[in-house]
Amino acid sequence: MITLTLAEIAEIVGGQSYDIPDTAATVSGPVVIDSRAVEQGSLFVAFAGERVDGHDYAQRAVEAGAAAVLAARPVGVPAIVVDDVMAALGALARSVVERLGTTVVALTGSAGKTSTKDLIAQLLEHKGPTVFPAGNLNNEIGLPLTALRATEKTEHLVLEMGARYIGDIRYLTGLVPPRIGLVLNVGTAHIGEFGGREQIAIAKGEMVESLPEDGLAVLNADDPLVRAMTSRTKARVLLFGEAAEADVRGENVRLTDDGRPAFTLHTPTGCSDVTMRLYGEHHVSNALAAAAVAHELGLSADEIAEALSEAGTLSRWRMEVTERPDGVTFVNDAYNANPESMRAALRALVAMGKGRRTWAVLGPMAELGDASLAEHDAVGRLAVRLNVSKLVAVGGREASWLQLGAYNEGSWGEESVHVSDAQAAVDLLRSELRAGDVVLVKASRSAGLEKVAQALLENSTEGEVTGR
């Protein structure tokens, strides 16, 4: 973060100073919510959570080097006390970004946000210092923490914005207003909370409604619900996609023999060929979205194509590909799942596994509400239609729906199996995997299926998934 005195921070957040011997002392380190991450000069933000109260760690944070604590009550060490810690954190982030004047790029969508954020960051780093979140810090806490990592040298601040309810993105854009706002797609993630795709579109469209007249809305020309957001913004609009009307367009889209997307990139300033290091055709849309942002910020078509061809995976458990010494390939995409990302991952598995035996180890997709049975059934059926060799459905009721969909779609018999938990999946795979197999592991984060890939990639074959 930029260097600020404790007096300046107190004024920004409307807080009272307690136990601070010198309000001219400065915060020069990062803003953190975990006392274990404190560095010299940090500001430790104490949140009272359901299981852990950060106020209990205030003294530890100061002893580790924190200049002060942002808290809801006095804690016996230097502290700035406020009525609402979360609101204060957001106010601090907005003030810092306004002082810096850095270009803020924000994106949202039902699927692909984190992968696209990573691509945008890797492209923009070719233009200048870029700050972006690790993983998917896309809520009312993670977003301001990311913004507060910006310094005087930061040219681009890339922010991912998630939503579970209408109004969430409006709140986040109010914390750190973007100049460039990107909407990737409108799918079915969190449809249980929203109640339908039209409601999701209302929520995602809050991104473009937040943009100033001199801003830019980057919209997916291939998604009708996103494209319709053109009427909801005062900003200039740039379309991306494979549609002929897209300003930044992909043509001749294909997959290489090992499942990597390739296409010809067209921008208003030229065209160039791209062959990505990532796996799966769904990354084409993500890449075109990132290319549209990079084009707006001054990269040529050749520069964008080269950067896209070099870009890798920055976030864990998102199509993370690892090959064991025996030739078994694991695709760990277990960070999260929704119907759209499940379908994309299955297609990527099949593309990667041409001529090889393929395994889809799938768990539940959360927060689908009344659509849950139909969506899990449909994913199971798709696995059969794509000729995935083996489906392992992991978990309870939702997993049984996955398996039932596969069974009803075709006479798979032993090719489709339902197991109770991650350990059972590991035991099954250990007994049946053979050299050359390709294994996809995917589920919503709450299922913890990343443990399956981790256990099977260990050198030892004796540890249980819960013990490492």
Residue pairs with C-beta under 8 A, 6 or more apart in sequence:
1 27
1 28
1 29
1 30
1 31
1 43
1 96
1 148
1 149
1 150
1 151
2 96
2 99
2 100
2 150
2 151
2 152
3 26
3 27
3 28
4 12
4 26
4 27
4 96
5 23
5 24
5 25
5 26
5 27
6 17
6 20
6 22
6 23
6 24
6 25
6 26
6 27
6 67
6 68
6 78
6 80
7 17
7 23
7 24
9 15
9 27
9 43
9 68
9 70
9 80
9 92
10 16
10 17
10 23
10 80
12 91
12 92
12 95
13 70
13 80
13 82
13 88
13 91
13 92
14 82
14 88
14 91
15 70
15 80
15 81
15 82
15 88
16 80
16 81
16 82
17 23
17 78
17 79
17 80
17 81
18 74
18 75
18 78
18 79
18 80
18 81
19 74
19 75
19 76
19 77
19 78
19 79
20 68
20 78
20 79
20 80
21 78
25 67
25 68
25 78
26 41
26 67
27 41
27 42
27 43
27 67
27 68
28 40
28 41
28 67
29 38
29 39
29 40
29 41
29 42
29 43
29 65
29 66
29 67
30 37
30 39
30 42
30 43
30 148
30 149
31 42
31 43
31 45
31 89
31 92
31 145
31 148
31 149
32 38
32 39
32 42
32 43
32 44
32 45
32 61
32 66
32 145
33 44
33 45
33 46
33 47
33 54
33 141
33 145
35 44
35 54
35 57
35 60
35 61
35 64
35 66
38 44
38 61
38 64
38 65
38 66
39 65
40 65
41 65
41 66
41 67
42 61
42 65
42 66
42 67
43 66
43 67
43 68
43 69
43 70
44 54
44 57
44 58
44 61
44 62
44 66
44 68
44 69
44 70
45 54
45 69
45 70
45 85
45 89
46 53
46 54
46 55
46 57
46 58
46 69
46 70
46 71
46 72
46 75
46 85
47 53
47 54
47 85
47 86
47 141
48 54
48 55
48 72
48 85
54 71
55 69
55 71
55 72
55 73
55 75
58 69
58 71
58 75
58 76
58 77
58 79
59 75
59 76
59 77
61 69
61 77
62 68
62 69
62 77
62 78
67 78
68 77
68 78
68 79
68 80
69 75
69 77
69 78
69 79
69 80
70 79
70 80
70 82
70 85
70 88
70 89
70 92
71 79
71 80
71 81
71 82
71 85
72 81
72 82
72 83
72 84
72 85
73 81
74 81
80 88
82 88
86 140
86 141
89 141
89 144
89 145
90 140
90 144
90 175
92 144
92 148
93 143
93 144
93 145
93 147
93 148
93 175
93 176
94 144
94 147
94 174
94 175
94 176
94 177
96 147
96 148
96 150
97 104
97 147
97 150
97 157
97 176
100 150
100 151
100 152
100 154
102 131
102 150
102 154
102 155
102 156
102 157
103 155
103 156
103 157
103 179
103 180
103 297
104 157
104 159
104 176
104 177
104 178
104 179
104 180
105 120
105 124
105 156
105 157
105 158
105 159
105 178
105 179
105 180
105 181
105 182
105 293
106 158
106 159
106 160
106 161
106 172
106 173
106 176
106 178
106 180
106 181
106 182
106 207
107 113
107 116
107 117
107 120
107 158
107 159
107 160
107 161
107 181
107 182
107 183
107 184
107 207
107 218
107 289
108 160
108 161
108 162
108 163
108 169
108 182
108 183
108 184
108 204
108 207
109 116
109 182
109 183
109 184
109 185
109 186
109 187
109 204
110 184
110 185
110 186
110 187
110 188
110 189
110 190
110 200
110 204
110 338
110 340
111 184
111 185
111 187
111 189
111 282
111 338
111 340
111 341
111 344
112 184
112 185
112 282
112 285
112 286
112 341
113 136
113 138
113 160
113 161
113 162
113 184
114 135
114 136
114 138
114 160
114 315
114 318
114 335
115 278
115 283
115 286
115 313
115 315
115 318
115 319
116 182
116 184
116 286
116 289
116 290
117 132
117 133
117 158
117 160
118 132
118 311
118 313
118 314
118 315
119 286
119 287
119 289
119 290
119 308
119 311
120 132
120 158
120 182
120 289
120 290
120 293
120 294
121 130
121 132
121 158
121 314
122 307
122 310
122 311
122 312
122 314
123 290
123 291
123 293
123 294
123 299
123 304
123 307
123 308
123 311
124 130
124 155
124 156
124 158
124 293
124 294
124 297
126 299
126 303
126 307
127 155
127 156
127 294
127 297
127 298
127 299
128 155
128 156
129 153
129 154
129 155
129 156
130 154
130 155
130 156
130 157
130 158
131 146
131 147
131 149
131 150
131 154
131 156
131 157
131 158
132 146
132 157
132 158
132 159
133 142
133 143
133 146
133 158
133 159
133 160
134 314
134 315
135 315
135 316
136 142
136 160
136 162
136 315
136 335
136 336
137 143
137 145
137 146
137 160
138 159
138 160
138 161
138 162
139 162
139 172
140 171
140 172
140 175
143 159
143 160
143 161
143 172
143 175
143 176
144 175
144 176
146 157
146 159
147 157
147 159
147 175
147 176
150 157
156 297
157 176
159 172
159 176
159 178
161 168
161 169
161 172
161 173
161 207
162 168
163 169
163 190
163 203
163 204
163 206
164 190
164 193
164 194
164 367
165 193
165 194
165 203
166 194
166 199
166 202
166 203
166 206
167 203
167 206
168 203
168 206
169 203
169 204
169 206
169 207
169 210
170 206
170 209
170 210
173 181
173 206
173 207
173 210
174 210
177 210
177 212
178 207
178 210
178 211
178 215
179 211
179 212
179 214
179 215
179 216
180 211
180 215
180 216
180 218
180 293
180 296
180 297
181 207
181 208
181 210
181 211
181 215
181 216
181 217
181 218
181 233
181 235
182 207
182 217
182 218
182 219
182 289
182 292
182 293
183 204
183 205
183 207
183 208
183 217
183 218
183 219
183 220
183 226
183 229
184 220
184 226
184 285
184 286
184 289
185 220
185 223
185 226
185 285
185 340
186 197
186 200
186 201
186 204
186 223
186 225
186 226
187 197
187 200
187 338
187 339
187 340
188 197
188 200
188 338
188 339
188 340
188 368
188 371
188 375
189 200
189 338
189 340
189 367
190 200
190 338
190 367
191 197
191 200
191 367
191 368
191 369
191 371
192 367
192 368
192 369
192 370
192 371
192 372
193 367
193 369
194 200
194 203
195 369
197 225
198 225
200 225
201 225
201 226
201 228
201 229
204 226
204 229
205 229
205 232
207 217
208 217
208 219
208 229
208 232
208 233
208 235
209 232
209 233
211 217
211 233
211 234
211 235
212 234
212 235
213 234
213 235
214 235
215 234
215 235
215 236
216 235
216 236
216 237
216 238
216 296
217 229
217 230
217 233
217 235
217 236
217 237
217 238
218 237
218 238
218 240
218 289
218 292
218 293
218 296
219 226
219 227
219 229
219 230
219 237
219 238
219 239
219 240
220 226
220 227
220 239
220 240
220 241
220 285
220 289
221 227
221 239
221 240
221 241
221 242
221 243
221 245
221 246
222 241
222 242
222 243
222 246
222 285
223 241
227 239
230 237
238 247
238 248
238 292
238 295
238 296
239 245
239 246
239 247
239 248
239 292
240 246
240 247
240 248
240 249
240 285
240 288
240 289
240 291
240 292
241 249
241 250
241 285
241 288
242 249
242 250
242 251
242 253
242 284
242 285
242 288
243 249
246 288
247 267
247 268
247 292
248 265
248 266
248 267
248 268
248 288
248 291
248 292
248 295
249 265
249 266
249 288
250 263
250 264
250 265
250 266
250 284
250 287
250 288
251 263
251 264
251 266
252 262
252 263
252 264
253 261
253 262
253 263
253 281
253 284
254 261
254 262
254 263
255 261
255 262
255 281
255 351
256 262
256 275
257 354
258 279
258 352
259 279
259 280
259 348
259 351
259 352
259 353
259 354
260 275
260 276
260 277
260 278
260 279
261 274
261 275
261 276
261 278
261 280
261 281
261 283
261 284
261 287
262 273
262 274
262 275
262 276
263 273
263 274
263 284
263 287
264 271
264 272
264 273
264 274
265 271
265 272
265 273
265 274
265 287
265 288
265 291
265 301
265 304
265 305
265 308
266 301
267 291
267 295
267 300
267 301
267 304
268 295
269 295
269 300
269 301
270 300
270 301
270 302
271 301
272 301
272 302
272 304
272 305
272 306
273 305
274 287
274 305
274 308
274 309
275 309
276 283
276 287
276 308
276 309
276 311
277 309
277 310
277 311
277 312
278 311
278 312
278 313
278 319
279 319
279 321
279 331
279 348
279 351
279 352
280 319
280 344
280 345
280 347
280 348
280 351
281 344
281 347
281 348
281 351
282 341
282 344
282 347
282 348
287 308
290 308
291 304
291 308
294 303
294 304
294 307
295 301
295 304
299 307
313 319
313 320
315 335
316 335
316 450
317 332
317 333
317 334
317 335
317 450
318 333
318 335
319 331
319 332
319 333
319 345
319 348
320 331
320 332
320 333
320 453
321 329
321 330
321 331
321 332
321 352
322 329
322 330
322 332
322 453
322 457
323 329
323 330
324 330
324 456
324 457
326 435
327 435
327 436
327 437
328 433
328 434
328 435
328 436
328 437
328 438
328 439
328 456
329 352
329 437
329 438
329 439
330 439
330 441
330 453
330 456
330 457
331 345
331 348
331 349
331 352
331 438
331 439
331 440
331 441
332 441
332 450
332 453
332 454
333 341
333 345
333 440
333 441
333 442
334 363
334 441
334 442
334 443
334 445
334 447
334 448
334 449
334 450
334 452
334 453
335 445
335 450
336 444
336 445
337 345
337 362
337 363
337 364
337 365
337 366
337 442
337 443
337 444
338 365
338 368
338 444
339 365
339 368
339 375
339 378
339 379
341 442
342 362
342 365
342 379
342 442
343 379
343 382
345 440
345 442
346 360
346 379
346 382
346 383
346 386
346 388
346 440
347 386
348 440
349 358
349 360
349 386
349 388
349 438
349 440
350 358
350 386
350 387
350 388
352 358
352 438
353 389
353 438
356 436
356 437
356 438
357 389
357 390
357 434
357 436
357 437
357 438
358 388
358 389
358 390
358 437
358 438
358 439
358 440
359 388
359 389
359 390
359 391
359 392
359 429
359 433
359 437
359 438
359 439
359 440
360 383
360 388
360 390
360 391
360 392
360 440
360 442
361 392
361 394
361 425
361 429
361 439
361 440
361 441
361 442
361 449
361 452
362 379
362 383
362 391
362 392
362 393
362 394
362 399
362 402
362 440
362 442
362 443
363 393
363 394
363 395
363 398
363 399
363 442
363 443
363 444
363 447
363 449
364 376
364 395
364 396
364 398
364 399
364 443
364 444
364 446
364 447
365 372
365 375
365 376
365 379
365 398
365 443
365 444
366 444
366 445
366 446
367 444
368 375
368 376
372 398
372 401
373 401
376 398
376 399
376 401
376 402
376 405
377 401
377 402
377 404
377 405
377 408
378 405
379 402
379 405
380 391
380 393
380 401
380 402
380 403
380 404
380 405
380 406
380 407
380 409
380 416
381 405
381 406
381 408
381 409
383 391
383 406
383 416
384 391
384 406
384 409
384 410
384 412
384 416
385 409
389 415
390 415
390 416
390 417
390 432
391 402
391 403
391 406
391 412
391 415
391 416
391 417
392 417
392 419
392 425
392 428
392 429
393 399
393 400
393 402
393 403
393 406
393 416
393 417
393 418
393 419
394 419
394 420
394 421
394 422
394 424
394 425
394 443
394 447
394 449
394 452
395 420
395 421
395 443
395 447
396 420
399 418
399 419
400 418
402 418
403 416
403 417
403 418
406 412
406 416
407 416
417 428
419 425
419 428
422 447
422 448
422 449
422 451
422 452
422 455
422 465
422 466
423 464
423 465
423 466
425 449
425 452
426 451
426 452
426 455
426 456
426 464
426 465
429 439
429 452
429 456
430 456
430 461
433 439
433 456
439 453
439 456
441 449
441 450
441 452
441 453
442 449
443 449
451 465
451 466
451 468
452 465
454 465
454 468
455 463
455 464
455 465
455 468
458 468
